Protein backbone atom coordinates (compact mmCIF):
# COMPACT_ATOMS: atom_id res chain seq x y z
CA UNK A 1 0.00 0.00 0.00
CA UNK A 2 1.39 3.42 -0.96
CA UNK A 3 1.80 6.37 1.40
CA UNK A 4 -1.21 8.28 0.06
CA UNK A 5 -3.45 5.17 0.25
CA UNK A 6 -2.35 4.54 3.83
CA UNK A 7 -2.98 8.15 4.83
CA UNK A 8 -6.40 8.00 3.18
CA UNK A 9 -7.22 4.87 5.17
CA UNK A 10 -6.09 6.56 8.38
CA UNK A 11 -8.29 9.58 7.65
CA UNK A 12 -11.29 7.27 7.30
CA UNK A 13 -10.44 5.88 10.74
CA UNK A 14 -10.60 9.44 12.11
CA UNK A 15 -14.14 10.16 10.86
CA UNK A 16 -16.30 10.73 13.91
CA UNK A 17 -19.88 10.08 14.84
CA UNK A 18 -21.82 12.24 17.25
CA UNK A 19 -21.53 9.71 20.05
CA UNK A 20 -17.73 9.46 20.05
CA UNK A 21 -17.16 11.49 23.17
CA UNK A 22 -15.41 9.08 25.51
CA UNK A 23 -11.84 9.30 26.75
CA UNK A 24 -11.14 5.87 25.24
CA UNK A 25 -12.07 7.22 21.79
CA UNK A 26 -9.75 10.19 22.25
CA UNK A 27 -6.86 7.90 23.13
CA UNK A 28 -7.53 5.74 20.07
CA UNK A 29 -7.58 8.82 17.85
CA UNK A 30 -4.20 9.93 19.13
CA UNK A 31 -2.69 6.56 18.25
CA UNK A 32 -3.86 7.24 14.70
CA UNK A 33 -2.38 10.74 14.89
CA UNK A 34 0.99 9.33 15.91
CA UNK A 35 1.05 7.19 12.79
CA UNK A 36 0.14 10.22 10.70
CA UNK A 37 2.98 12.26 12.18
CA UNK A 38 5.42 9.55 11.19
CA UNK A 39 4.09 9.70 7.63
CA UNK A 40 4.50 13.48 7.61
CA UNK A 41 8.11 13.11 8.68
CA UNK A 42 8.76 10.64 5.86
CA UNK A 43 7.56 13.17 3.31
CA UNK A 44 8.76 16.53 4.67
CA UNK A 45 11.87 18.40 3.50
CA UNK A 46 13.28 21.04 5.83
CA UNK A 47 14.22 24.12 3.85
CA UNK A 48 14.68 27.37 5.74
CA UNK A 49 17.74 29.26 4.49
CA UNK A 50 19.43 31.73 6.80
CA UNK A 51 20.04 35.41 6.08
CA UNK A 52 16.71 35.77 4.27
CA UNK A 53 13.59 37.68 5.14
CA UNK A 54 11.68 34.91 6.91
CA UNK A 55 8.01 34.33 6.21
CA UNK A 56 7.28 35.05 9.86
CA UNK A 57 7.95 38.69 9.12
CA UNK A 58 5.29 38.76 6.43
CA UNK A 59 2.01 38.35 8.38
CA UNK A 60 -0.59 36.12 6.81
CA UNK A 61 -3.27 36.35 9.46
CA UNK A 62 -5.54 39.16 10.60
CA UNK A 63 -4.57 42.77 9.89
CA UNK A 64 -2.61 44.56 12.58
CA UNK A 65 -3.63 47.93 14.04
CA UNK A 66 -3.58 51.07 11.92
CA UNK A 67 -0.14 52.09 13.20
CA UNK A 68 1.26 48.91 11.68
CA UNK A 69 -0.24 49.85 8.33
CA UNK A 70 1.66 53.14 8.42
CA UNK A 71 4.89 51.24 9.09
CA UNK A 72 4.15 48.91 6.23
CA UNK A 73 4.33 51.88 3.86
CA UNK A 74 7.99 52.37 4.79
CA UNK A 75 8.68 48.66 4.43
CA UNK A 76 7.12 48.62 0.98
CA UNK A 77 9.39 51.46 -0.11
CA UNK A 78 12.45 49.69 1.30
CA UNK A 79 11.59 46.38 -0.40
CA UNK A 80 10.96 48.22 -3.68
CA UNK A 81 14.30 50.04 -3.40
CA UNK A 82 16.27 46.86 -2.69
CA UNK A 83 14.51 45.01 -5.50
CA UNK A 84 15.15 47.90 -7.87
CA UNK A 85 18.83 47.98 -6.96
CA UNK A 86 19.07 44.27 -7.74
CA UNK A 87 17.43 44.79 -11.13
CA UNK A 88 19.80 47.65 -11.99
CA UNK A 89 22.89 45.62 -11.02
CA UNK A 90 21.71 42.56 -12.96
CA UNK A 91 20.81 44.63 -16.03
CA UNK A 92 24.24 46.29 -15.98
CA UNK A 93 25.86 42.86 -16.38
CA UNK A 94 23.88 41.87 -19.49
CA UNK A 95 26.25 43.67 -21.96
CA UNK A 96 29.19 41.78 -20.42
CA UNK A 97 27.29 38.48 -20.64
CA UNK A 98 26.92 38.93 -24.41
CA UNK A 99 30.70 38.61 -24.75
CA UNK A 100 31.33 35.74 -22.36
CA UNK A 101 33.85 33.08 -23.26
CA UNK A 102 33.06 29.39 -22.97
CA UNK A 103 34.79 29.23 -19.61
CA UNK A 104 32.71 32.13 -18.29
CA UNK A 105 29.49 30.46 -19.44
CA UNK A 106 30.47 27.24 -17.68
CA UNK A 107 31.39 29.09 -14.49
CA UNK A 108 28.06 30.98 -14.52
CA UNK A 109 26.10 27.74 -15.02
CA UNK A 110 28.10 25.97 -12.31
CA UNK A 111 27.62 28.76 -9.76
CA UNK A 112 23.91 28.95 -10.61
CA UNK A 113 23.40 25.22 -10.03
CA UNK A 114 25.48 25.27 -6.84
CA UNK A 115 23.48 28.27 -5.55
CA UNK A 116 20.19 26.53 -6.34
CA UNK A 117 21.21 23.37 -4.47
CA UNK A 118 22.65 25.29 -1.50
CA UNK A 119 19.48 27.38 -1.16
CA UNK A 120 17.17 24.37 -1.33
CA UNK A 121 19.21 22.22 1.07
CA UNK A 122 20.71 24.35 3.85
CA UNK A 123 22.51 23.01 6.91
CA UNK A 124 20.51 22.52 10.11
CA UNK A 125 22.62 22.52 13.27
CA UNK A 126 20.80 21.49 16.42
CA UNK A 127 21.72 22.34 20.00
CA UNK A 128 19.46 21.58 22.96
CA UNK A 129 15.89 22.32 21.84
CA UNK A 130 16.92 24.87 19.19
CA UNK A 131 17.91 24.38 15.57
CA UNK A 132 20.11 26.90 13.75
CA UNK A 133 19.84 26.98 9.97
CA UNK A 134 22.86 27.95 7.87
CA UNK A 135 23.16 28.53 4.15
CA UNK A 136 26.45 27.67 2.42
CA UNK A 137 25.88 30.00 -0.52
CA UNK A 138 28.58 32.34 0.81
CA UNK A 139 31.10 29.51 0.41
CA UNK A 140 30.19 29.23 -3.27
CA UNK A 141 30.19 32.97 -3.82
CA UNK A 142 33.54 33.46 -2.05
CA UNK A 143 35.07 30.92 -4.41
CA UNK A 144 33.32 32.69 -7.29
CA UNK A 145 34.84 36.05 -6.36
CA UNK A 146 38.31 34.47 -6.57
CA UNK A 147 37.85 32.37 -9.71
CA UNK A 148 34.99 33.79 -11.81
CA UNK A 149 34.43 37.10 -13.55
CA UNK A 150 32.24 39.69 -11.83
CA UNK A 151 29.52 39.53 -14.48
CA UNK A 152 29.24 35.72 -14.46
CA UNK A 153 29.11 35.66 -10.65
CA UNK A 154 26.47 38.38 -10.34
CA UNK A 155 24.27 36.86 -13.06
CA UNK A 156 24.60 33.41 -11.45
CA UNK A 157 23.63 34.80 -8.03
CA UNK A 158 20.53 36.49 -9.47
CA UNK A 159 19.36 33.46 -11.45
CA UNK A 160 20.23 30.90 -8.74
CA UNK A 161 18.39 32.74 -5.96
CA UNK A 162 15.42 33.47 -8.23
CA UNK A 163 15.07 29.80 -9.23
CA UNK A 164 15.45 28.46 -5.69
CA UNK A 165 12.86 30.81 -4.22
CA UNK A 166 10.46 30.17 -7.08
CA UNK A 167 10.76 26.41 -6.54
CA UNK A 168 9.94 26.95 -2.87
CA UNK A 169 6.84 28.97 -3.87
CA UNK A 170 7.69 31.95 -1.72
CA UNK A 171 5.61 35.14 -2.03
CA UNK A 172 6.57 37.37 -4.97
CA UNK A 173 7.52 40.29 -2.72
CA UNK A 174 9.83 38.07 -0.68
CA UNK A 175 11.48 36.70 -3.83
CA UNK A 176 12.02 40.21 -5.18
CA UNK A 177 13.54 41.39 -1.90
CA UNK A 178 15.87 38.41 -1.49
CA UNK A 179 17.14 38.52 -5.08
CA UNK A 180 17.77 42.26 -4.78
CA UNK A 181 19.39 41.82 -1.36
CA UNK A 182 21.87 39.14 -2.46
CA UNK A 183 22.72 40.71 -5.82
CA UNK A 184 23.28 44.15 -4.29
CA UNK A 185 25.45 42.75 -1.48
CA UNK A 186 27.52 40.72 -3.97
CA UNK A 187 27.96 43.78 -6.22
CA UNK A 188 29.33 45.69 -3.21
CA UNK A 189 31.68 42.77 -2.46
CA UNK A 190 32.89 42.56 -6.08
CA UNK A 191 33.48 46.31 -6.21
CA UNK A 192 35.53 46.30 -2.99
CA UNK A 193 37.50 43.25 -4.15
CA UNK A 194 38.46 44.93 -7.44
CA UNK A 195 39.49 48.13 -5.65
CA UNK A 196 41.91 46.35 -3.27
CA UNK A 197 45.27 45.49 -4.90
CA UNK A 198 45.81 41.73 -5.01
CA UNK A 199 47.53 38.97 -6.95
CA UNK A 200 46.37 35.46 -7.90
CA UNK A 201 44.17 33.12 -5.81
CA UNK A 202 47.24 31.60 -4.16
CA UNK A 203 48.60 34.89 -2.79
CA UNK A 204 47.79 35.98 0.82
CA UNK A 205 46.98 39.53 -0.37
CA UNK A 206 44.14 38.05 -2.44
CA UNK A 207 42.86 36.16 0.57
CA UNK A 208 42.84 39.39 2.58
CA UNK A 209 41.02 41.22 -0.22
CA UNK A 210 38.29 38.60 -0.59
CA UNK A 211 37.90 38.43 3.20
CA UNK A 212 37.31 42.19 3.34
CA UNK A 213 34.91 42.03 0.38
CA UNK A 214 32.81 39.13 1.71
CA UNK A 215 32.78 40.66 5.19
CA UNK A 216 31.18 43.74 3.68
CA UNK A 217 28.76 41.42 1.84
CA UNK A 218 27.79 39.98 5.24
CA UNK A 219 27.25 43.46 6.71
CA UNK A 220 25.01 44.54 3.81
CA UNK A 221 22.90 41.36 4.01
CA UNK A 222 22.48 41.52 7.77
CA UNK A 223 21.73 45.23 7.68
CA UNK A 224 19.03 45.04 5.00
CA UNK A 225 17.18 42.18 6.70
CA UNK A 226 17.46 43.79 10.15
CA UNK A 227 16.21 47.10 8.76
CA UNK A 228 13.07 45.54 7.27
CA UNK A 229 12.32 43.56 10.44
CA UNK A 230 12.92 46.68 12.52
CA UNK A 231 10.21 48.61 10.69
CA UNK A 232 7.78 45.68 10.76
CA UNK A 233 8.18 44.75 14.43
CA UNK A 234 8.81 48.26 15.78
CA UNK A 235 12.13 47.17 17.30
CA UNK A 236 15.51 48.96 17.13
CA UNK A 237 17.92 47.53 14.57
CA UNK A 238 20.56 46.90 17.23
CA UNK A 239 18.22 44.71 19.31
CA UNK A 240 17.37 42.59 16.25
CA UNK A 241 21.00 42.15 15.20
CA UNK A 242 22.31 41.64 18.74
CA UNK A 243 20.42 38.39 19.40
CA UNK A 244 22.32 36.28 16.86
CA UNK A 245 25.22 38.52 15.82
CA UNK A 246 27.97 36.42 17.40
CA UNK A 247 26.80 33.20 15.79
CA UNK A 248 26.25 34.91 12.42
CA UNK A 249 29.78 36.37 12.46
CA UNK A 250 31.29 32.95 13.16
CA UNK A 251 29.17 31.50 10.37
CA UNK A 252 30.37 34.18 7.94
CA UNK A 253 34.02 33.65 8.91
CA UNK A 254 33.67 29.91 8.40
CA UNK A 255 32.03 30.34 5.00
CA UNK A 256 34.75 32.74 3.81
CA UNK A 257 37.51 30.41 5.02
CA UNK A 258 35.98 27.39 3.30
CA UNK A 259 35.43 29.39 0.12
CA UNK A 260 39.08 30.49 0.03
CA UNK A 261 40.19 26.90 0.69
CA UNK A 262 38.04 25.66 -2.18
CA UNK A 263 39.51 28.23 -4.58
CA UNK A 264 43.07 27.35 -3.57
CA UNK A 265 42.40 23.63 -4.05
CA UNK A 266 40.87 24.32 -7.46
CA UNK A 267 43.96 26.25 -8.49
CA UNK A 268 46.24 23.45 -7.32
CA UNK A 269 44.18 20.50 -8.62
CA UNK A 270 40.45 20.51 -9.46
CA UNK A 271 40.20 16.86 -8.44
CA UNK A 272 41.06 17.86 -4.89
CA UNK A 273 37.79 19.78 -4.61
CA UNK A 274 35.82 16.64 -5.47
CA UNK A 275 37.88 14.53 -3.06
CA UNK A 276 37.20 17.00 -0.25
CA UNK A 277 33.52 17.47 -1.13
CA UNK A 278 32.53 13.78 -1.03
CA UNK A 279 33.31 13.12 2.67
CA UNK A 280 31.78 16.48 3.57
CA UNK A 281 28.56 15.50 1.78
CA UNK A 282 28.48 12.09 3.48
CA UNK A 283 28.96 13.74 6.87
CA UNK A 284 26.13 16.14 6.11
CA UNK A 285 23.78 13.30 5.10
CA UNK A 286 24.59 11.44 8.32
CA UNK A 287 23.94 14.56 10.37
CA UNK A 288 20.70 15.23 8.47
CA UNK A 289 19.48 11.74 9.34
CA UNK A 290 20.28 12.31 12.99
CA UNK A 291 18.50 15.65 12.90
CA UNK A 292 15.48 13.99 11.30
CA UNK A 293 15.29 11.49 14.16
CA UNK A 294 15.45 14.31 16.71
CA UNK A 295 12.78 16.15 14.78
CA UNK A 296 10.53 13.09 14.88
CA UNK A 297 11.04 12.77 18.63
CA UNK A 298 10.04 16.41 19.12
CA UNK A 299 6.93 15.95 17.01
CA UNK A 300 5.93 12.85 18.95
CA UNK A 301 6.33 14.84 22.16
CA UNK A 302 4.25 17.71 20.74
CA UNK A 303 1.58 15.24 19.67
CA UNK A 304 1.48 13.75 23.17
CA UNK A 305 1.20 17.23 24.69
CA UNK A 306 -1.60 18.16 22.27
CA UNK A 307 -3.49 15.06 23.37
CA UNK A 308 -3.01 15.91 27.02
CA UNK A 309 -4.22 19.45 26.44
CA UNK A 310 -7.40 18.26 24.72
CA UNK A 311 -8.08 15.70 27.45
CA UNK A 312 -8.09 18.46 30.05
CA UNK A 313 -11.31 20.18 30.98
CA UNK A 314 -12.11 23.30 28.96
CA UNK A 315 -12.52 26.00 31.58
CA UNK A 316 -11.90 29.28 29.73
CA UNK A 317 -11.47 30.61 26.20
CA UNK A 318 -7.69 30.70 26.71
CA UNK A 319 -7.51 26.92 27.12
CA UNK A 320 -6.99 26.55 23.35
CA UNK A 321 -3.73 28.53 23.52
CA UNK A 322 -1.31 25.67 24.36
CA UNK A 323 -3.00 23.39 21.82
CA UNK A 324 -2.68 25.96 19.02
CA UNK A 325 0.96 26.60 19.87
CA UNK A 326 1.64 22.87 19.53
CA UNK A 327 -0.27 22.68 16.22
CA UNK A 328 1.85 25.52 14.81
CA UNK A 329 5.03 23.72 15.87
CA UNK A 330 3.98 20.35 14.47
CA UNK A 331 3.11 21.83 11.06
CA UNK A 332 5.95 24.39 10.94
CA UNK A 333 3.29 27.11 10.70
CA UNK A 334 3.75 30.76 11.60
CA UNK A 335 0.41 30.74 13.45
CA UNK A 336 -2.67 28.61 14.09
CA UNK A 337 -6.30 29.47 14.83
CA UNK A 338 -9.51 27.73 15.84
CA UNK A 339 -12.54 29.33 14.20
CA UNK A 340 -15.93 28.50 15.76
CA UNK A 341 -18.88 29.52 13.59
CA UNK A 342 -21.99 30.31 15.58
CA UNK A 343 -25.15 32.36 14.99
CA UNK A 344 -23.91 33.97 11.78
CA UNK A 345 -20.51 35.06 13.09
CA UNK A 346 -17.13 33.48 13.77
CA UNK A 347 -15.19 33.41 17.03
CA UNK A 348 -11.47 33.25 16.26
CA UNK A 349 -9.19 31.73 18.93
CA UNK A 350 -5.49 32.34 18.31
CA UNK A 351 -2.32 30.98 19.91
CA UNK A 352 -1.91 34.07 22.11
CA UNK A 353 -5.16 33.28 23.94
CA UNK A 354 -7.03 36.14 22.26
CA UNK A 355 -10.62 35.59 21.11
CA UNK A 356 -12.00 37.93 18.46
CA UNK A 357 -15.08 38.12 16.28
CA UNK A 358 -14.39 37.89 12.55
CA UNK A 359 -16.53 40.05 10.24
CA UNK A 360 -18.93 38.40 7.83
CA UNK A 361 -17.29 37.91 4.40
CA UNK A 362 -18.44 40.26 1.67
CA UNK A 363 -20.90 38.67 -0.74
CA UNK A 364 -21.95 35.85 1.59
CA UNK A 365 -25.48 35.78 2.97
CA UNK A 366 -24.41 33.83 6.05
CA UNK A 367 -21.22 33.06 7.88
CA UNK A 368 -20.44 29.39 7.43
CA UNK A 369 -17.23 27.46 8.00
CA UNK A 370 -16.71 27.20 4.25
CA UNK A 371 -17.37 30.93 3.91
CA UNK A 372 -14.68 31.72 6.43
CA UNK A 373 -12.17 29.56 4.57
CA UNK A 374 -13.00 31.25 1.28
CA UNK A 375 -12.71 34.69 2.88
CA UNK A 376 -9.24 33.80 4.19
CA UNK A 377 -8.17 31.86 1.11
CA UNK A 378 -4.60 32.12 -0.11
CA UNK A 379 -1.36 30.18 -0.30
CA UNK A 380 -0.62 30.94 3.36
CA UNK A 381 -3.95 29.65 4.74
CA UNK A 382 -4.50 25.92 5.34
CA UNK A 383 -7.83 24.95 6.94
CA UNK A 384 -9.55 21.74 8.04
CA UNK A 385 -13.19 21.40 9.01
CA UNK A 386 -14.09 20.97 12.66
CA UNK A 387 -17.14 18.72 12.57
CA UNK A 388 -18.93 16.18 10.42
CA UNK A 389 -21.21 16.43 7.42
CA UNK A 390 -24.24 18.41 8.50
CA UNK A 391 -22.61 19.45 11.76
CA UNK A 392 -19.74 21.78 10.83
CA UNK A 393 -18.70 23.82 13.83
CA UNK A 394 -15.81 25.74 12.24
CA UNK A 395 -12.23 25.30 11.08
CA UNK A 396 -8.74 24.60 12.39
CA UNK A 397 -6.51 27.01 10.45
CA UNK A 398 -2.74 26.96 10.03
CA UNK A 399 -0.71 29.73 8.39
CA UNK A 400 2.49 28.72 6.62
CA UNK A 401 4.44 29.83 3.57
CA UNK A 402 4.23 26.51 1.70
CA UNK A 403 1.22 24.24 0.99
CA UNK A 404 0.66 21.19 3.16
CA UNK A 405 1.71 17.79 1.90
CA UNK A 406 -1.01 15.12 1.70
CA UNK A 407 0.21 13.59 4.96
CA UNK A 408 0.33 16.99 6.70
CA UNK A 409 -3.17 17.73 5.40
CA UNK A 410 -4.39 14.45 6.94
CA UNK A 411 -2.68 15.37 10.22
CA UNK A 412 -4.43 18.77 10.25
CA UNK A 413 -7.79 17.11 9.56
CA UNK A 414 -7.23 14.60 12.35
CA UNK A 415 -6.31 17.37 14.81
CA UNK A 416 -9.51 19.16 13.75
CA UNK A 417 -11.43 15.96 14.55
CA UNK A 418 -9.92 15.98 18.03
CA UNK A 419 -11.09 19.56 18.52
CA UNK A 420 -14.57 18.50 17.40
CA UNK A 421 -14.63 15.71 20.00
CA UNK A 422 -13.44 18.17 22.63
CA UNK A 423 -16.06 20.77 21.76
CA UNK A 424 -18.85 18.20 21.64
CA UNK A 425 -17.71 16.67 24.92
CA UNK A 426 -17.54 20.12 26.49
CA UNK A 427 -20.99 20.95 25.14
CA UNK A 428 -22.48 17.76 26.62
CA UNK A 429 -20.71 18.42 29.91
CA UNK A 430 -21.93 22.02 29.94
CA UNK A 431 -25.51 20.88 29.31
CA UNK A 432 -25.22 18.32 32.11
CA UNK A 433 -23.89 20.98 34.48
CA UNK A 434 -26.67 23.36 33.43
CA UNK A 435 -29.34 20.71 34.02
CA UNK A 436 -27.82 19.84 37.38
CA UNK A 437 -27.76 23.50 38.38
CA UNK A 438 -31.34 23.94 37.21
CA UNK A 439 -32.48 20.88 39.17
CA UNK A 440 -30.60 22.10 42.24
CA UNK A 441 -32.26 25.51 41.92
CA UNK A 442 -35.72 23.93 41.62
CA UNK A 443 -35.14 21.68 44.61
CA UNK A 444 -33.73 24.55 46.68
CA UNK A 445 -36.67 26.83 45.92
CA UNK A 446 -39.38 24.17 46.36
CA UNK A 447 -41.85 24.64 49.23
CA UNK A 448 -41.93 20.87 49.65
CA UNK A 449 -39.20 19.14 51.60
CA UNK A 450 -37.02 16.96 49.39
CA UNK A 451 -34.22 14.67 50.47
CA UNK A 452 -32.36 11.68 49.05
CA UNK A 453 -31.00 8.64 50.86
CA UNK A 454 -28.51 6.08 49.63
CA UNK A 455 -28.89 2.32 49.81
CA UNK A 456 -27.29 2.42 53.25
CA UNK A 457 -29.97 4.81 54.50
CA UNK A 458 -27.61 7.77 54.85
CA UNK A 459 -28.86 11.16 53.69
CA UNK A 460 -27.28 12.46 50.46
CA UNK A 461 -29.14 15.75 50.03
CA UNK A 462 -31.42 17.88 52.20
CA UNK A 463 -33.16 20.94 50.79
CA UNK A 464 -34.02 24.21 52.65
CA UNK A 465 -37.69 23.20 52.98
CA UNK A 466 -36.64 20.12 54.96
CA UNK A 467 -34.61 22.40 57.23
CA UNK A 468 -37.76 24.47 57.83
CA UNK A 469 -39.99 21.44 58.40
CA UNK A 470 -37.68 19.50 60.71
CA UNK A 471 -35.46 22.17 62.22
CA UNK A 472 -32.37 20.15 61.21
CA UNK A 473 -29.87 21.93 58.97
CA UNK A 474 -28.34 20.35 55.87
CA UNK A 475 -24.94 20.24 57.59
CA UNK A 476 -26.46 18.28 60.48
CA UNK A 477 -28.36 15.89 58.21
CA UNK A 478 -26.17 15.04 55.22
CA UNK A 479 -24.08 11.91 55.70
CA UNK A 480 -26.07 10.59 58.65
CA UNK A 481 -28.66 7.76 58.79
CA UNK A 482 -32.19 9.08 58.41
CA UNK A 483 -33.22 7.49 61.71
CA UNK A 484 -30.59 9.62 63.52
CA UNK A 485 -32.03 12.84 62.11
CA UNK A 486 -35.73 11.96 62.29
CA UNK A 487 -36.01 10.18 65.63
CA UNK A 488 -39.30 8.40 66.35
CA UNK A 489 -41.12 9.46 69.56
CA UNK A 490 -41.59 6.70 72.19
CA UNK A 491 -44.53 4.45 71.38
CA UNK A 492 -44.93 5.73 67.81
CA UNK A 493 -44.64 3.58 64.70
CA UNK A 494 -41.01 3.80 63.45
CA UNK A 495 -41.28 4.48 59.72
CA UNK A 496 -37.77 5.92 59.31
CA UNK A 497 -35.60 2.92 60.09
CA UNK A 498 -36.74 0.82 57.06
CA UNK A 499 -35.10 3.42 54.80
CA UNK A 500 -31.76 1.92 55.78
CA UNK A 501 -32.51 -1.73 55.04
CA UNK A 502 -31.17 -3.38 51.92
CA UNK A 503 -34.70 -4.15 50.87
CA UNK A 504 -36.03 -0.64 51.46
CA UNK A 505 -39.77 -0.06 51.40
CA UNK A 506 -40.82 -0.03 47.76
CA UNK A 507 -44.48 0.96 48.11
CA UNK A 508 -45.26 4.37 46.61
CA UNK A 509 -47.98 6.54 48.02
CA UNK A 510 -48.71 9.09 50.71
CA UNK A 511 -47.51 8.11 54.16
CA UNK A 512 -47.44 9.82 57.52
CA UNK A 513 -44.68 9.75 60.09
CA UNK A 514 -43.86 11.48 63.36
CA UNK A 515 -40.53 12.66 64.71
CA UNK A 516 -39.09 14.42 67.75
CA UNK A 517 -37.70 17.90 67.31
CA UNK A 518 -34.64 19.08 69.23
CA UNK A 519 -36.82 21.26 71.46
CA UNK A 520 -38.80 18.17 72.53
CA UNK A 521 -41.94 18.91 70.50
CA UNK A 522 -43.45 16.30 68.24
CA UNK A 523 -43.72 16.93 64.52
CA UNK A 524 -45.41 14.98 61.78
CA UNK A 525 -44.72 14.67 58.09
CA UNK A 526 -46.78 13.54 55.12
CA UNK A 527 -44.43 12.14 52.52
CA UNK A 528 -44.13 10.06 49.37
CA UNK A 529 -41.08 8.08 48.37
CA UNK A 530 -39.72 6.55 45.18
CA UNK A 531 -36.87 4.14 44.67
CA UNK A 532 -33.72 5.24 42.79
CA UNK A 533 -32.28 2.67 40.38
CA UNK A 534 -28.65 2.20 39.36
CA UNK A 535 -27.72 1.65 35.66
CA UNK A 536 -27.72 -2.13 36.27
CA UNK A 537 -31.28 -1.98 37.60
CA UNK A 538 -30.40 -2.46 41.26
CA UNK A 539 -31.96 -0.15 43.83
CA UNK A 540 -29.48 2.52 44.90
CA UNK A 541 -31.51 4.66 47.26
CA UNK A 542 -34.69 6.62 47.77
CA UNK A 543 -35.97 10.10 46.95
CA UNK A 544 -38.54 11.51 49.37
CA UNK A 545 -40.90 14.47 48.98
CA UNK A 546 -42.35 15.66 52.30
CA UNK A 547 -44.55 18.41 53.67
C-alpha positions, 0 to 999 in steps of 0.5 A, a space after each residue: 500500500 502506498 503512502 497516500 493510500 495509507 494516509 487516506 485509510 487513516 483519515 477514514 479511521 478518524 471520521 467521527 460520529 456524534 456519540 464518540 465522546 469518551 476518553 477511550 475514543 480520544 486515546 484511540 484517535 491519538 494513536 492514529 495521529 501518531 502514525 500520521 505524524 510519522 508519515 508526515 516526517 517521511 515526506 517533509 523536506 526542511 528548507 529554511 535558508 538563513 540570512 533571508 527575510 523569513 516568512 514570519 515577518 510577512 504576516 498572513 493572518 488578521 490585519 494589525 492595528 492602523 499604526 502597523 499599516 503606516 509602518 508597512 508603507 515604509 517597508 514597501 518602499 524599502 523592499 521596492 528600493 532593494 529590489 530595484 537595486 538588484 534589477 539595476 545591477 543585474 541589467 548592468 551585467 547583461 552587456 558583459 554576458 553577451 561577450 562571455 567566453 566558454 569558460 565564463 558560461 560554464 562558471 556561470 552555469 556551475 555557480 547557478 546550479 550550486 546556488 540553487 542546491 545550496 538554497 534548497 538544502 541548507 545546513 541545520 545545526 541542532 543544540 538543545 531544543 533549538 535548531 540553527 539553519 545555515 546557508 552555504 551560498 557564501 562559500 560558493 560565492 567566495 570561491 566565485 569572487 576568486 575564480 569567476 568574472 564579476 559579471 558571471 558571478 552576479 548573473 549566477 547569483 541572481 538566477 540561482 536565488 530566483 530559481 530556488 525561491 520560485 521552486 519553494 513557492 515563496 511570495 513574490 515580494 519576498 522573492 524580489 527582496 531576497 534577489 535584490 538583497 543578495 545581488 546588491 550585497 555581492 555587487 558591493 563585495 565585487 566592487 571592494 574586491 576589485 578596488 583592493 590590490 591583489 595577486 592570484 588566488 594563491 597569494 595571501 593579499 588576495 585572501 585578505 582582499 576577498 575576506 574584506 569584500 565578503 565581510 562587507 557582503 555579510 554586513 550589507 545582508 544583515 543590515 538590510 534584513 534587520 532594517 526591514 524587520 525593525 520597521 515591521 516589528 517596531 524594534 531597534 535595529 541593534 536589538 534585532 541584530 544583537 540576538 544572533 550577531 555572534 553566531 552569524 559572524 562565526 558562520 560568515 568567517 567559516 564560509 569565507 575560510 571554506 570558500 578560500 580553501 576551495 579556490 586554492 584547491 581548485 587552483 592546485 588541482 580541481 580533483 582535490 575539490 571533489 575529493 574534499 567534497 565527497 566526505 563532507 557530503 556524506 557527513 552532512 547526510 549522516 547529520 541530516 538523518 540524525 536531525 530527522 530522528 530528533 525532529 521526529 522525537 520532538 513531534 511525537 512529544 508535541 503530539 502527546 502534549 496536544 493530546 493531554 491538552 485536549 483531554 483536560 477540561 475546557 474552563 476558559 477561552 484561553 484553554 486553546 492557547 497551548 494546543 494551538 501553539 503545539 499545532 503551529 510547531 507540528 506543522 511548521 506554521 507561523 500561526 494557528 487558529 480555531 474558528 468556531 462559527 456560531 449564529 452567523 458570526 465566527 469566534 477566532 481563537 489564536 495561539 496568544 489566547 485572544 478571542 476575536 469576532 471575525 466580520 462576515 465575508 463580503 458577498 456571503 449571505 451567512 457566515 459558514 465554515 466554508 465561507 470563512 475559509 474562502 474569505 481567508 483563502 490564499 497560499 498561506 492559509 491551510 484549513 480543516 473542518 471541525 465537525 462532520 457532514 451536517 454538523 460543521 462547527 468551524 475550522 482549524 486554520 494553520 498559516 504557513 508559507 508553503 502548501 501542506 503535503 497530503 500527509 500533513 493535510 491528513 494530520 491537520 484534519 485529524 487534529 480538527 477531529 480531536 477539537 470536534 470531539 473536545 467541543 462536543 464533549 464540552 458541550 455535553 458536559 456544559 448541558 449536564 452541568 446546566 441541568 444539574 444547576 437547574 435541578 438544584 435551583 428547583 429543589 432549593 426553591 421548592 416549598 416541599 421538603 425533598 431529600 435523598 438517601 442512599 442504599 445504606 440509609 444515609 442522607 445524600 441531600 437535604 433541601 431548605 424546605 426540609 430544614 424548615 420542616 424539621 429544624 435540622 440543617 443540611 450540615 447536620 443531616 447530610 451523611 447521617 442515617 435518616 433514623 438519627 435525624 428523624 427520631 421516632 417518639 416513644 410508642 410511635 410507629 417507626 417508619 424511618 428505620 426501614 429506609 436503611 434496610 437493603 430491601 427498602 420499602 418499595 411501596 409508593 404513596 402518601 404516608 405519615 410519620 412522626 418525629 421528635 424535634 430538638 426542642 422536645 416537641 413532636 412533629 409529623 410529616 406527610 411524605 411520598 417516596 420513590 426508589 432510585 435505580 442504578 444503571 444495572 437496575 439495582 436499587 441505589 436509594 430513595 428520593 422523598 418528597 415531604 410536607 
